[in-house]
């Protein structure tokens, strides 16, 4: 009996040891499968998916539901990033059913993120947004209940910010990116990979807001980090930097970074969904540079990739239909390609012709406008010259008339002087013969016809003022100190009266005239070498 008990004890012990060894081996196998898959996920995604599927099967065999969910989620992630959306969709939903059945909220929140990205690849915005926010709310609850570390929210904020950036909703993207940075400050962690992902988004958004240099700096810093820690993400970083340079019209740099993005994508087989954006950008750049062959090459690549993005390759029925007409389609595409090249070349020639016509038209308009303006200016110049000549002629005639009237005035004044001299001589002769004449009667007669110096001057001044209307006004405005006697002398000087005639007309002596002229020169501020007559005649 003791022997039987001992045998049973040994058997149980061996079974336990064997079971523990098997469990340890299964754990080791699952962990090694996951390690291999992660190591090959970018270098050889097909092999990585193979190891993930094996791990999923092994996990189901050992009833390790959490590992099964992880393997399914990772495989779906690789399927979606390699454009096998059908299998990705099936994998995520299988994992979600397992997570809900097992009550694993942490895995559920991770699957929601994957579904959000998957629906965004399908361009189904509402569904994508729904699952991304469901994941965020679920993880917030888990964090509040202390079932999950707050750092997991990084992925949610980053995913939502990226989603809005892809849909060109930059303000919303910036809101969730700010939430990510606030979370970062809250937990006080600065050296996380998620931070550099966020810096990539921040740099791109800054450039879109016009803060180009800041954006380029952030993108370059992130690129330096990803070169060492996560080279596959350079597909996105390079593409965003390329778009930033394109926005500021640095096409050469933009094209360089687009090719770098393609190179990384081909090396690591990562982010194939992002290649469509790169192909479209390269198509636009080559078309703008008139590199039609290259442009059509990338247009074709974008078209083929677009078909994959909409799961055409996952629909076997459509694939079979497409394959039946493959040869005909290829021929038609070649014809279409040649026609497109010819069309582009024709459009280029038309554009060149239009440009030449436009340039010639502009030159013609400029020359015509110049000639017209020059003719108008010459016409106005000639008209001004004619008007000026007419004014000179009128002024000349006016001066001639004025000189004639002044001459008549001078002659009239001289006649008055002669009349007075004649009457004075008659008076003298009558006085000599006063014995035979009634002297009183004769004097009264002579007095009635003889003018006084005052009346003679008044008559002269009235006629002078009529002829030379502004003469006195100009003199008074410039030399207000001039008196009436000075103005009289100025008037007689203007008419070239000699001192003797001045004296007779004014009823003063010749010496008084000379004295008045001397005083007048001082008041006018004339030097000895300045001519009084020329100065007076300038008014």
One Martini backbone bead per residue (centre of mass of N, CA, C, O) as a GRO file, in nm:
protein
  539
    1UNK     BB    1   0.059   0.063  -0.021
    2UNK     BB    2   0.301   0.246   0.005
    3UNK     BB    3   0.391   0.199  -0.286
    4UNK     BB    4   0.145   0.324  -0.421
    5UNK     BB    5   0.164   0.606  -0.293
    6UNK     BB    6   0.445   0.666  -0.399
    7UNK     BB    7   0.376   0.642  -0.698
    8UNK     BB    8   0.158   0.861  -0.705
    9UNK     BB    9   0.338   1.094  -0.608
   10UNK     BB   10   0.539   1.080  -0.838
   11UNK     BB   11   0.332   1.121  -1.066
   12UNK     BB   12   0.226   1.397  -0.977
   13UNK     BB   13   0.496   1.535  -0.980
   14UNK     BB   14   0.556   1.491  -1.281
   15UNK     BB   15   0.304   1.632  -1.388
   16UNK     BB   16   0.364   1.907  -1.268
   17UNK     BB   17   0.636   1.947  -1.398
   18UNK     BB   18   0.538   1.912  -1.690
   19UNK     BB   19   0.328   2.140  -1.686
   20UNK     BB   20   0.524   2.370  -1.616
   21UNK     BB   21   0.702   2.330  -1.859
   22UNK     BB   22   0.481   2.375  -2.072
   23UNK     BB   23   0.395   2.654  -1.984
   24UNK     BB   24   0.673   2.781  -2.011
   25UNK     BB   25   0.700   2.709  -2.309
   26UNK     BB   26   0.451   2.862  -2.407
   27UNK     BB   27   0.537   3.136  -2.308
   28UNK     BB   28   0.798   3.138  -2.465
   29UNK     BB   29   0.669   3.102  -2.745
   30UNK     BB   30   0.489   3.355  -2.741
   31UNK     BB   31   0.710   3.561  -2.685
   32UNK     BB   32   0.889   3.484  -2.929
   33UNK     BB   33   0.676   3.541  -3.143
   34UNK     BB   34   0.640   3.840  -3.072
   35UNK     BB   35   0.935   3.921  -3.115
   36UNK     BB   36   0.958   3.836  -3.410
   37UNK     BB   37   0.730   4.011  -3.515
   38UNK     BB   38   0.848   4.287  -3.426
   39UNK     BB   39   1.115   4.253  -3.591
   40UNK     BB   40   0.940   4.202  -3.885
   41UNK     BB   41   0.710   4.418  -3.939
   42UNK     BB   42   0.897   4.594  -4.151
   43UNK     BB   43   1.077   4.396  -4.314
   44UNK     BB   44   0.851   4.135  -4.280
   45UNK     BB   45   0.519   4.125  -4.262
   46UNK     BB   46   0.443   3.834  -4.336
   47UNK     BB   47   0.609   3.695  -4.113
   48UNK     BB   48   0.484   3.848  -3.878
   49UNK     BB   49   0.195   3.740  -3.926
   50UNK     BB   50   0.260   3.445  -3.890
   51UNK     BB   51   0.349   3.464  -3.588
   52UNK     BB   52   0.084   3.588  -3.486
   53UNK     BB   53  -0.104   3.352  -3.567
   54UNK     BB   54   0.044   3.138  -3.401
   55UNK     BB   55   0.003   3.281  -3.131
   56UNK     BB   56  -0.306   3.274  -3.137
   57UNK     BB   57  -0.338   2.967  -3.144
   58UNK     BB   58  -0.177   2.908  -2.884
   59UNK     BB   59  -0.357   3.081  -2.696
   60UNK     BB   60  -0.618   2.918  -2.740
   61UNK     BB   61  -0.505   2.645  -2.644
   62UNK     BB   62  -0.423   2.785  -2.350
   63UNK     BB   63  -0.637   3.009  -2.275
   64UNK     BB   64  -0.498   3.299  -2.362
   65UNK     BB   65  -0.676   3.571  -2.411
   66UNK     BB   66  -0.486   3.815  -2.394
   67UNK     BB   67  -0.286   3.711  -2.609
   68UNK     BB   68  -0.488   3.672  -2.837
   69UNK     BB   69  -0.563   3.971  -2.856
   70UNK     BB   70  -0.281   4.078  -2.914
   71UNK     BB   71  -0.229   3.920  -3.175
   72UNK     BB   72  -0.474   4.028  -3.331
   73UNK     BB   73  -0.410   4.330  -3.309
   74UNK     BB   74  -0.127   4.324  -3.442
   75UNK     BB   75  -0.220   4.193  -3.709
   76UNK     BB   76  -0.425   4.414  -3.788
   77UNK     BB   77  -0.225   4.640  -3.801
   78UNK     BB   78  -0.056   4.517  -4.036
   79UNK     BB   79  -0.283   4.485  -4.238
   80UNK     BB   80  -0.364   4.789  -4.257
   81UNK     BB   81  -0.059   4.888  -4.335
   82UNK     BB   82  -0.092   4.667  -4.596
   83UNK     BB   83  -0.400   4.694  -4.718
   84UNK     BB   84  -0.557   4.454  -4.550
   85UNK     BB   85  -0.864   4.534  -4.453
   86UNK     BB   86  -1.028   4.278  -4.423
   87UNK     BB   87  -0.847   4.134  -4.206
   88UNK     BB   88  -0.840   4.366  -4.010
   89UNK     BB   89  -1.140   4.377  -3.951
   90UNK     BB   90  -1.171   4.083  -3.851
   91UNK     BB   91  -0.957   4.095  -3.624
   92UNK     BB   92  -1.077   4.325  -3.452
   93UNK     BB   93  -1.355   4.185  -3.400
   94UNK     BB   94  -1.248   3.936  -3.262
   95UNK     BB   95  -1.101   4.087  -3.035
   96UNK     BB   96  -1.355   4.237  -2.926
   97UNK     BB   97  -1.515   3.984  -2.843
   98UNK     BB   98  -1.305   3.877  -2.645
   99UNK     BB   99  -1.289   4.133  -2.464
  100UNK     BB  100  -1.590   4.137  -2.383
  101UNK     BB  101  -1.600   3.847  -2.267
  102UNK     BB  102  -1.350   3.907  -2.063
  103UNK     BB  103  -1.345   4.219  -1.968
  104UNK     BB  104  -1.126   4.392  -2.147
  105UNK     BB  105  -1.080   4.728  -2.145
  106UNK     BB  106  -0.793   4.775  -2.243
  107UNK     BB  107  -0.817   4.624  -2.514
  108UNK     BB  108  -1.064   4.777  -2.617
  109UNK     BB  109  -0.927   5.054  -2.639
  110UNK     BB  110  -0.718   4.958  -2.851
  111UNK     BB  111  -0.920   4.861  -3.069
  112UNK     BB  112  -1.057   5.134  -3.117
  113UNK     BB  113  -0.812   5.266  -3.240
  114UNK     BB  114  -0.784   5.071  -3.480
  115UNK     BB  115  -1.070   5.125  -3.597
  116UNK     BB  116  -1.033   5.424  -3.642
  117UNK     BB  117  -0.807   5.397  -3.849
  118UNK     BB  118  -0.952   5.211  -4.048
  119UNK     BB  119  -1.188   5.408  -4.115
  120UNK     BB  120  -1.000   5.633  -4.215
  121UNK     BB  121  -0.893   5.471  -4.460
  122UNK     BB  122  -1.202   5.453  -4.575
  123UNK     BB  123  -1.335   5.746  -4.528
  124UNK     BB  124  -1.492   5.706  -4.239
  125UNK     BB  125  -1.537   5.951  -4.028
  126UNK     BB  126  -1.756   5.888  -3.814
  127UNK     BB  127  -1.650   5.610  -3.722
  128UNK     BB  128  -1.368   5.698  -3.647
  129UNK     BB  129  -1.449   5.908  -3.435
  130UNK     BB  130  -1.609   5.721  -3.249
  131UNK     BB  131  -1.371   5.520  -3.166
  132UNK     BB  132  -1.167   5.728  -3.064
  133UNK     BB  133  -1.359   5.840  -2.834
  134UNK     BB  134  -1.418   5.574  -2.694
  135UNK     BB  135  -1.128   5.523  -2.606
  136UNK     BB  136  -1.088   5.780  -2.440
  137UNK     BB  137  -1.319   5.737  -2.234
  138UNK     BB  138  -1.230   5.461  -2.133
  139UNK     BB  139  -0.944   5.549  -2.032
  140UNK     BB  140  -1.039   5.760  -1.832
  141UNK     BB  141  -1.184   5.562  -1.649
  142UNK     BB  142  -0.938   5.384  -1.588
  143UNK     BB  143  -0.771   5.610  -1.461
  144UNK     BB  144  -0.975   5.694  -1.238
  145UNK     BB  145  -0.971   5.376  -1.135
  146UNK     BB  146  -0.668   5.274  -1.142
  147UNK     BB  147  -0.630   5.067  -1.416
  148UNK     BB  148  -0.454   5.300  -1.556
  149UNK     BB  149  -0.221   5.466  -1.703
  150UNK     BB  150  -0.201   5.796  -1.803
  151UNK     BB  151  -0.005   5.751  -2.056
  152UNK     BB  152  -0.223   5.621  -2.253
  153UNK     BB  153  -0.344   5.902  -2.353
  154UNK     BB  154  -0.144   5.974  -2.568
  155UNK     BB  155  -0.256   5.801  -2.801
  156UNK     BB  156  -0.532   5.942  -2.821
  157UNK     BB  157  -0.446   6.235  -2.876
  158UNK     BB  158  -0.274   6.167  -3.120
  159UNK     BB  159  -0.489   6.028  -3.296
  160UNK     BB  160  -0.688   6.270  -3.309
  161UNK     BB  161  -0.494   6.479  -3.422
  162UNK     BB  162  -0.425   6.318  -3.680
  163UNK     BB  163  -0.710   6.294  -3.787
  164UNK     BB  164  -0.755   6.602  -3.823
  165UNK     BB  165  -0.512   6.649  -4.005
  166UNK     BB  166  -0.606   6.461  -4.241
  167UNK     BB  167  -0.887   6.652  -4.251
  168UNK     BB  168  -0.796   6.964  -4.221
  169UNK     BB  169  -0.848   7.012  -3.891
  170UNK     BB  170  -0.642   7.215  -3.727
  171UNK     BB  171  -0.783   7.315  -3.470
  172UNK     BB  172  -0.854   7.038  -3.350
  173UNK     BB  173  -0.569   6.929  -3.351
  174UNK     BB  174  -0.455   7.144  -3.152
  175UNK     BB  175  -0.628   7.076  -2.907
  176UNK     BB  176  -0.518   6.773  -2.867
  177UNK     BB  177  -0.223   6.854  -2.854
  178UNK     BB  178  -0.248   7.025  -2.599
  179UNK     BB  179  -0.346   6.792  -2.422
  180UNK     BB  180  -0.086   6.630  -2.445
  181UNK     BB  181   0.103   6.848  -2.312
  182UNK     BB  182  -0.049   6.865  -2.046
  183UNK     BB  183   0.000   6.572  -1.970
  184UNK     BB  184   0.306   6.587  -1.973
  185UNK     BB  185   0.327   6.802  -1.744
  186UNK     BB  186   0.177   6.640  -1.526
  187UNK     BB  187   0.389   6.382  -1.529
  188UNK     BB  188   0.691   6.478  -1.612
  189UNK     BB  189   0.747   6.378  -1.915
  190UNK     BB  190   1.001   6.415  -2.188
  191UNK     BB  191   1.117   6.110  -2.287
  192UNK     BB  192   0.914   6.034  -2.542
  193UNK     BB  193   0.799   5.912  -2.829
  194UNK     BB  194   0.527   6.069  -2.833
  195UNK     BB  195   0.657   6.350  -2.835
  196UNK     BB  196   0.773   6.328  -3.126
  197UNK     BB  197   0.506   6.286  -3.260
  198UNK     BB  198   0.391   6.556  -3.161
  199UNK     BB  199   0.613   6.738  -3.286
  200UNK     BB  200   0.534   6.675  -3.572
  201UNK     BB  201   0.250   6.797  -3.556
  202UNK     BB  202   0.332   7.076  -3.451
  203UNK     BB  203   0.508   7.159  -3.690
  204UNK     BB  204   0.290   7.140  -3.907
  205UNK     BB  205   0.083   7.339  -3.776
  206UNK     BB  206   0.271   7.583  -3.763
  207UNK     BB  207   0.311   7.608  -4.069
  208UNK     BB  208   0.002   7.648  -4.130
  209UNK     BB  209   0.011   7.929  -3.951
  210UNK     BB  210   0.313   8.061  -4.050
  211UNK     BB  211   0.535   7.903  -3.861
  212UNK     BB  212   0.775   7.779  -4.035
  213UNK     BB  213   1.043   7.762  -3.873
  214UNK     BB  214   0.928   7.614  -3.631
  215UNK     BB  215   0.825   7.369  -3.786
  216UNK     BB  216   1.096   7.275  -3.907
  217UNK     BB  217   1.239   7.232  -3.640
  218UNK     BB  218   1.051   7.014  -3.523
  219UNK     BB  219   1.078   6.813  -3.757
  220UNK     BB  220   1.388   6.775  -3.743
  221UNK     BB  221   1.401   6.673  -3.451
  222UNK     BB  222   1.223   6.425  -3.498
  223UNK     BB  223   1.394   6.295  -3.719
  224UNK     BB  224   1.647   6.244  -3.544
  225UNK     BB  225   1.502   6.047  -3.357
  226UNK     BB  226   1.385   5.836  -3.568
  227UNK     BB  227   1.657   5.739  -3.682
  228UNK     BB  228   1.715   5.580  -3.401
  229UNK     BB  229   1.411   5.466  -3.289
  230UNK     BB  230   1.189   5.509  -3.564
  231UNK     BB  231   1.225   5.484  -3.894
  232UNK     BB  232   0.933   5.432  -4.007
  233UNK     BB  233   0.818   5.728  -3.930
  234UNK     BB  234   0.961   5.890  -4.165
  235UNK     BB  235   0.738   5.882  -4.370
  236UNK     BB  236   0.575   6.111  -4.231
  237UNK     BB  237   0.785   6.328  -4.163
  238UNK     BB  238   0.884   6.379  -4.452
  239UNK     BB  239   0.606   6.450  -4.578
  240UNK     BB  240   0.546   6.698  -4.397
  241UNK     BB  241   0.803   6.854  -4.475
  242UNK     BB  242   0.740   6.866  -4.777
  243UNK     BB  243   0.478   7.031  -4.751
  244UNK     BB  244   0.605   7.274  -4.615
  245UNK     BB  245   0.796   7.348  -4.852
  246UNK     BB  246   0.571   7.380  -5.062
  247UNK     BB  247   0.421   7.621  -4.923
  248UNK     BB  248   0.713   7.796  -4.969
  249UNK     BB  249   0.830   7.711  -5.262
  250UNK     BB  250   1.039   7.456  -5.200
  251UNK     BB  251   1.054   7.217  -5.425
  252UNK     BB  252   1.322   7.067  -5.396
  253UNK     BB  253   1.288   6.983  -5.097
  254UNK     BB  254   1.019   6.845  -5.126
  255UNK     BB  255   1.108   6.622  -5.323
  256UNK     BB  256   1.331   6.499  -5.146
  257UNK     BB  257   1.138   6.412  -4.905
  258UNK     BB  258   0.952   6.231  -5.070
  259UNK     BB  259   1.170   6.026  -5.150
  260UNK     BB  260   1.245   5.951  -4.861
  261UNK     BB  261   0.970   5.839  -4.783
  262UNK     BB  262   0.969   5.610  -4.992
  263UNK     BB  263   1.226   5.470  -4.900
  264UNK     BB  264   1.127   5.394  -4.618
  265UNK     BB  265   0.872   5.242  -4.701
  266UNK     BB  266   1.032   5.022  -4.865
  267UNK     BB  267   1.218   4.923  -4.636
  268UNK     BB  268   0.968   4.883  -4.398
  269UNK     BB  269   0.673   4.849  -4.490
  270UNK     BB  270   0.541   5.137  -4.415
  271UNK     BB  271   0.277   5.328  -4.447
  272UNK     BB  272   0.115   5.271  -4.723
  273UNK     BB  273  -0.120   5.477  -4.698
  274UNK     BB  274   0.087   5.733  -4.733
  275UNK     BB  275   0.174   5.707  -5.033
  276UNK     BB  276  -0.053   5.855  -5.179
  277UNK     BB  277   0.034   6.136  -5.095
  278UNK     BB  278   0.317   6.121  -5.225
  279UNK     BB  279   0.232   6.064  -5.514
  280UNK     BB  280   0.060   6.322  -5.551
  281UNK     BB  281   0.288   6.524  -5.497
  282UNK     BB  282   0.480   6.426  -5.725
  283UNK     BB  283   0.286   6.476  -5.953
  284UNK     BB  284   0.258   6.783  -5.918
  285UNK     BB  285   0.560   6.858  -5.942
  286UNK     BB  286   0.621   6.728  -6.224
  287UNK     BB  287   0.399   6.882  -6.373
  288UNK     BB  288   0.506   7.170  -6.307
  289UNK     BB  289   0.799   7.081  -6.446
  290UNK     BB  290   0.728   6.911  -6.713
  291UNK     BB  291   0.743   6.595  -6.612
  292UNK     BB  292   0.544   6.378  -6.761
  293UNK     BB  293   0.650   6.094  -6.711
  294UNK     BB  294   0.668   6.114  -6.402
  295UNK     BB  295   0.380   6.204  -6.350
  296UNK     BB  296   0.245   5.945  -6.471
  297UNK     BB  297   0.379   5.745  -6.285
  298UNK     BB  298   0.248   5.858  -6.017
  299UNK     BB  299  -0.040   5.841  -6.110
  300UNK     BB  300  -0.044   5.534  -6.137
  301UNK     BB  301   0.036   5.469  -5.846
  302UNK     BB  302  -0.202   5.615  -5.715
  303UNK     BB  303  -0.421   5.450  -5.848
  304UNK     BB  304  -0.341   5.170  -5.744
  305UNK     BB  305  -0.345   5.246  -5.441
  306UNK     BB  306  -0.639   5.339  -5.432
  307UNK     BB  307  -0.757   5.063  -5.489
  308UNK     BB  308  -0.645   4.934  -5.230
  309UNK     BB  309  -0.778   5.129  -5.022
  310UNK     BB  310  -1.070   5.008  -5.144
  311UNK     BB  311  -1.036   4.684  -5.153
  312UNK     BB  312  -0.994   4.546  -5.439
  313UNK     BB  313  -0.786   4.315  -5.354
  314UNK     BB  314  -1.013   4.171  -5.155
  315UNK     BB  315  -1.188   4.118  -5.416
  316UNK     BB  316  -1.201   3.843  -5.596
  317UNK     BB  317  -1.413   3.901  -5.810
  318UNK     BB  318  -1.288   4.163  -5.918
  319UNK     BB  319  -1.014   4.041  -5.986
  320UNK     BB  320  -1.115   3.849  -6.207
  321UNK     BB  321  -1.231   4.063  -6.393
  322UNK     BB  322  -0.971   4.225  -6.428
  323UNK     BB  323  -0.800   3.987  -6.547
  324UNK     BB  324  -0.957   3.946  -6.819
  325UNK     BB  325  -0.879   4.269  -6.896
  326UNK     BB  326  -0.572   4.330  -6.870
  327UNK     BB  327  -0.463   4.357  -7.161
  328UNK     BB  328  -0.663   4.571  -7.260
  329UNK     BB  329  -0.609   4.775  -7.038
  330UNK     BB  330  -0.309   4.817  -7.094
  331UNK     BB  331  -0.351   4.922  -7.378
  332UNK     BB  332  -0.533   5.158  -7.301
  333UNK     BB  333  -0.332   5.290  -7.106
  334UNK     BB  334  -0.111   5.344  -7.313
  335UNK     BB  335  -0.283   5.522  -7.490
  336UNK     BB  336  -0.362   5.722  -7.268
  337UNK     BB  337  -0.076   5.807  -7.201
  338UNK     BB  338  -0.002   5.925  -7.478
  339UNK     BB  339  -0.238   6.123  -7.488
  340UNK     BB  340  -0.161   6.275  -7.233
  341UNK     BB  341   0.112   6.371  -7.331
  342UNK     BB  342   0.005   6.524  -7.575
  343UNK     BB  343  -0.183   6.706  -7.419
  344UNK     BB  344   0.035   6.838  -7.246
  345UNK     BB  345   0.200   6.945  -7.481
  346UNK     BB  346  -0.027   7.109  -7.604
  347UNK     BB  347  -0.078   7.281  -7.354
  348UNK     BB  348   0.206   7.396  -7.353
  349UNK     BB  349   0.194   7.534  -7.629
  350UNK     BB  350  -0.053   7.706  -7.567
  351UNK     BB  351   0.070   7.849  -7.331
  352UNK     BB  352   0.303   7.976  -7.486
  353UNK     BB  353   0.128   8.129  -7.690
  354UNK     BB  354  -0.029   8.292  -7.481
  355UNK     BB  355   0.218   8.427  -7.360
  356UNK     BB  356   0.316   8.568  -7.614
  357UNK     BB  357   0.058   8.726  -7.668
  358UNK     BB  358   0.055   8.870  -7.399
  359UNK     BB  359   0.329   9.010  -7.422
  360UNK     BB  360   0.274   9.157  -7.687
  361UNK     BB  361   0.026   9.309  -7.586
  362UNK     BB  362   0.167   9.459  -7.361
  363UNK     BB  363   0.375   9.601  -7.536
  364UNK     BB  364   0.174   9.745  -7.718
  365UNK     BB  365   0.028   9.900  -7.495
  366UNK     BB  366   0.275  10.047  -7.388
  367UNK     BB  367   0.359  10.187  -7.653
  368UNK     BB  368   0.089  10.323  -7.713
  369UNK     BB  369   0.072  10.479  -7.449
  370UNK     BB  370   0.334  10.634  -7.483
  371UNK     BB  371   0.264  10.776  -7.750
  372UNK     BB  372   0.004  10.908  -7.654
  373UNK     BB  373   0.123  11.066  -7.420
  374UNK     BB  374   0.333  11.217  -7.588
  375UNK     BB  375   0.132  11.361  -7.777
  376UNK     BB  376  -0.024  11.505  -7.557
  377UNK     BB  377   0.217  11.659  -7.441
  378UNK     BB  378   0.294  11.803  -7.703
  379UNK     BB  379   0.026  11.942  -7.744
  380UNK     BB  380   0.031  12.098  -7.478
  381UNK     BB  381   0.299  12.237  -7.528
  382UNK     BB  382   0.210  12.388  -7.786
  383UNK     BB  383  -0.028  12.533  -7.657
  384UNK     BB  384   0.143  12.686  -7.451
  385UNK     BB  385   0.319  12.832  -7.655
  386UNK     BB  386   0.090  12.980  -7.797
  387UNK     BB  387  -0.019  13.122  -7.549
  388UNK     BB  388   0.246  13.263  -7.479
  389UNK     BB  389   0.272  13.421  -7.746
  390UNK     BB  390   0.005  13.569  -7.717
  391UNK     BB  391   0.074  13.708  -7.455
  392UNK     BB  392   0.319  13.856  -7.563
  393UNK     BB  393   0.165  14.007  -7.780
  394UNK     BB  394  -0.033  14.150  -7.595
  395UNK     BB  395   0.184  14.286  -7.421
  396UNK     BB  396   0.317  14.439  -7.649
  397UNK     BB  397   0.066  14.600  -7.732
  398UNK     BB  398   0.018  14.724  -7.457
  399UNK     BB  399   0.287  14.872  -7.443
  400UNK     BB  400   0.251  15.036  -7.693
  401UNK     BB  401  -0.001  15.181  -7.599
  402UNK     BB  402   0.122  15.293  -7.342
  403UNK     BB  403   0.348  15.452  -7.476
  404UNK     BB  404   0.162  15.625  -7.646
  405UNK     BB  405   0.002  15.753  -7.412
  406UNK     BB  406   0.246  15.865  -7.263
  407UNK     BB  407   0.332  16.040  -7.495
  408UNK     BB  408   0.074  16.206  -7.502
  409UNK     BB  409   0.093  16.297  -7.210
  410UNK     BB  410   0.358  16.445  -7.240
  411UNK     BB  411   0.266  16.639  -7.459
  412UNK     BB  412   0.039  16.762  -7.293
  413UNK     BB  413   0.216  16.869  -7.066
  414UNK     BB  414   0.394  17.043  -7.250
  415UNK     BB  415   0.161  17.223  -7.346
  416UNK     BB  416   0.095  17.341  -7.074
  417UNK     BB  417   0.366  17.468  -7.035
  418UNK     BB  418   0.363  17.643  -7.291
  419UNK     BB  419   0.108  17.796  -7.223
  420UNK     BB  420   0.212  17.924  -6.965
  421UNK     BB  421   0.455  18.061  -7.100
  422UNK     BB  422   0.295  18.227  -7.302
  423UNK     BB  423   0.122  18.382  -7.097
  424UNK     BB  424   0.359  18.498  -6.941
  425UNK     BB  425   0.474  18.660  -7.183
  426UNK     BB  426   0.222  18.834  -7.226
  427UNK     BB  427   0.218  18.959  -6.949
  428UNK     BB  428   0.491  19.097  -6.972
  429UNK     BB  429   0.425  19.275  -7.219
  430UNK     BB  430   0.181  19.421  -7.091
  431UNK     BB  431   0.335  19.554  -6.860
  432UNK     BB  432   0.507  19.733  -7.052
  433UNK     BB  433   0.205  19.846  -7.176
  434UNK     BB  434   0.019  19.985  -6.940
  435UNK     BB  435  -0.048  20.279  -7.037
  436UNK     BB  436  -0.264  20.175  -7.276
  437UNK     BB  437  -0.388  19.972  -7.065
  438UNK     BB  438  -0.605  19.752  -6.902
  439UNK     BB  439  -0.464  19.558  -6.676
  440UNK     BB  440  -0.691  19.427  -6.507
  441UNK     BB  441  -0.847  19.300  -6.736
  442UNK     BB  442  -0.620  19.127  -6.855
  443UNK     BB  443  -0.556  18.957  -6.601
  444UNK     BB  444  -0.832  18.828  -6.578
  445UNK     BB  445  -0.816  18.686  -6.848
  446UNK     BB  446  -0.551  18.529  -6.800
  447UNK     BB  447  -0.648  18.382  -6.542
  448UNK     BB  448  -0.881  18.218  -6.687
  449UNK     BB  449  -0.658  18.061  -6.887
  450UNK     BB  450  -0.468  18.012  -6.655
  451UNK     BB  451  -0.291  17.774  -6.498
  452UNK     BB  452  -0.208  17.594  -6.231
  453UNK     BB  453   0.003  17.368  -6.097
  454UNK     BB  454  -0.226  17.210  -5.962
  455UNK     BB  455  -0.415  17.178  -6.206
  456UNK     BB  456  -0.210  17.049  -6.394
  457UNK     BB  457  -0.151  16.800  -6.220
  458UNK     BB  458  -0.437  16.687  -6.197
  459UNK     BB  459  -0.469  16.640  -6.496
  460UNK     BB  460  -0.223  16.454  -6.531
  461UNK     BB  461  -0.286  16.235  -6.312
  462UNK     BB  462  -0.550  16.138  -6.428
  463UNK     BB  463  -0.429  16.035  -6.698
  464UNK     BB  464  -0.204  15.850  -6.577
  465UNK     BB  465  -0.387  15.658  -6.413
  466UNK     BB  466  -0.548  15.551  -6.654
  467UNK     BB  467  -0.296  15.421  -6.793
  468UNK     BB  468  -0.147  15.360  -6.496
  469UNK     BB  469  -0.310  15.180  -6.273
  470UNK     BB  470  -0.068  15.007  -6.092
  471UNK     BB  471   0.170  15.189  -6.017
  472UNK     BB  472   0.108  15.304  -5.730
  473UNK     BB  473   0.040  15.033  -5.589
  474UNK     BB  474   0.320  14.900  -5.619
  475UNK     BB  475   0.485  15.117  -5.475
  476UNK     BB  476   0.331  15.119  -5.200
  477UNK     BB  477   0.365  14.815  -5.129
  478UNK     BB  478   0.691  14.831  -5.136
  479UNK     BB  479   0.686  15.167  -5.058
  480UNK     BB  480   0.524  15.312  -4.792
  481UNK     BB  481   0.716  15.587  -4.750
  482UNK     BB  482   0.595  15.726  -4.977
  483UNK     BB  483   0.514  16.025  -5.102
  484UNK     BB  484   0.353  16.240  -5.307
  485UNK     BB  485   0.609  16.366  -5.427
  486UNK     BB  486   0.745  16.096  -5.499
  487UNK     BB  487   0.521  15.999  -5.696
  488UNK     BB  488   0.550  16.228  -5.895
  489UNK     BB  489   0.843  16.175  -5.973
  490UNK     BB  490   0.795  15.885  -6.073
  491UNK     BB  491   0.602  15.959  -6.304
  492UNK     BB  492   0.802  16.148  -6.458
  493UNK     BB  493   1.027  15.938  -6.493
  494UNK     BB  494   0.862  15.736  -6.659
  495UNK     BB  495   0.825  15.983  -6.889
  496UNK     BB  496   1.109  16.134  -6.921
  497UNK     BB  497   1.143  16.387  -6.757
  498UNK     BB  498   1.291  16.662  -6.717
  499UNK     BB  499   1.373  16.872  -6.466
  500UNK     BB  500   1.253  17.132  -6.589
  501UNK     BB  501   0.963  17.016  -6.644
  502UNK     BB  502   0.907  16.931  -6.362
  503UNK     BB  503   0.917  17.210  -6.234
  504UNK     BB  504   0.685  17.338  -6.400
  505UNK     BB  505   0.458  17.126  -6.330
  506UNK     BB  506   0.509  17.160  -6.004
  507UNK     BB  507   0.615  17.451  -5.917
  508UNK     BB  508   0.933  17.426  -5.908
  509UNK     BB  509   1.253  17.391  -5.874
  510UNK     BB  510   1.526  17.234  -5.992
  511UNK     BB  511   1.661  17.184  -5.719
  512UNK     BB  512   1.414  17.042  -5.595
  513UNK     BB  513   1.417  16.808  -5.790
  514UNK     BB  514   1.694  16.698  -5.717
  515UNK     BB  515   1.633  16.653  -5.422
  516UNK     BB  516   1.396  16.456  -5.466
  517UNK     BB  517   1.557  16.239  -5.619
  518UNK     BB  518   1.760  16.177  -5.394
  519UNK     BB  519   1.552  16.087  -5.183
  520UNK     BB  520   1.425  15.867  -5.356
  521UNK     BB  521   1.672  15.677  -5.375
  522UNK     BB  522   1.686  15.617  -5.072
  523UNK     BB  523   1.397  15.498  -5.041
  524UNK     BB  524   1.468  15.276  -5.272
  525UNK     BB  525   1.771  15.165  -5.230
  526UNK     BB  526   1.984  15.302  -5.419
  527UNK     BB  527   2.256  15.297  -5.591
  528UNK     BB  528   2.475  15.469  -5.782
  529UNK     BB  529   2.479  15.247  -6.025
  530UNK     BB  530   2.175  15.287  -6.028
  531UNK     BB  531   1.895  15.329  -6.227
  532UNK     BB  532   1.607  15.508  -6.193
  533UNK     BB  533   1.452  15.464  -6.460
  534UNK     BB  534   1.467  15.151  -6.471
  535UNK     BB  535   1.329  15.101  -6.201
  536UNK     BB  536   1.058  15.246  -6.258
  537UNK     BB  537   0.994  15.077  -6.530
  538UNK     BB  538   0.938  14.797  -6.366
  539UNK     BB  539   0.622  14.898  -6.290
   0.00000   0.00000   0.00000
